Amino acid sequence: MSSAPATTATVLVLNGPNLGRLGSREPDVYGTGSLEDLRGVLEADAAGLAAIDLRQTNDEAELIGWLHEAVDAELPVILNPAAFTHYSYALRDAAALVTKAGLPLLEVHLSNPHAREEFRHTSVISAVATGVIAGLGFGSYRLALAHVLGSYR
């Protein structure tokens, strides 16, 4: 009788404003899967390797607090900053704390911001992120998770 390997890490998957509406918000842009569907996909991908702590908020201060928590607990982060991507220097500074602590922070986007309105072409987060994955729907998160898991095995 074999048992599954023990969970070795927790990965924070943090989502910014309006992402709690996935599945019903502009499905032509963001797909038809819900945030709970995303949780299921990532938990399946991480099974036996990591626990997925998926969170969503419309509150910039709460998202910043979660990044501080990641630093304090030494947790890798997958971050979809959503609209905060384009203007939140406070979020950028909190994201920089994560990478300066030597932790991975992957910026992800469901859609390709560069194929959308011009104001979406600039990310204030990208310069401090470990990497950026965009335009692949849930696949953006899955690739980011694969990278994080490869870093923590």
DAVENMO-V329710 format. One record per backbone hydrogen bond with DSSP energy under -0.5 kcal/mol. NH is the residue of the N-H (numbers start at 1). CO is the residue of the C=O. Records with the same first field share a line. If there is no record, write none. Layout:
NH=CO ; CO
This chain:
8=49
11=51
12=10 ; 76
13=11 ; 53
14=12 ; 78
15=55
16=80
19=16
21=18
22=19
23=31
24=21
25=21
26=24
29=26
30=26
31=27
38=34
39=35
40=36
41=37
42=38
43=39
44=40
45=41
46=42
47=43 ; 44
49=46
50=46
51=9
53=11 ; 51
54=52
55=13
57=15
60=58
63=59
64=60
65=61
66=62
67=63
68=64
69=65
70=66
71=67
72=68
73=69
74=70 ; 71
75=70
76=10
77=104
78=12
79=77 ; 106
80=14
81=79
84=81
85=82
86=83
87=84
88=84
89=87
92=88
93=89
94=90
95=91
96=92
97=93
98=94
99=95
100=96
101=97 ; 98
102=99
103=98
106=77
107=105 ; 131
108=79
109=133
113=111
115=112
116=113
120=117
121=118
122=119
124=85
125=85
128=125
129=125 ; 126
130=105
131=105
133=107
135=109 ; 111
136=109
137=110
139=136
140=137
141=137
142=138
143=139
144=140
145=141
146=142
147=143
148=144
149=145
150=146
151=147
152=148
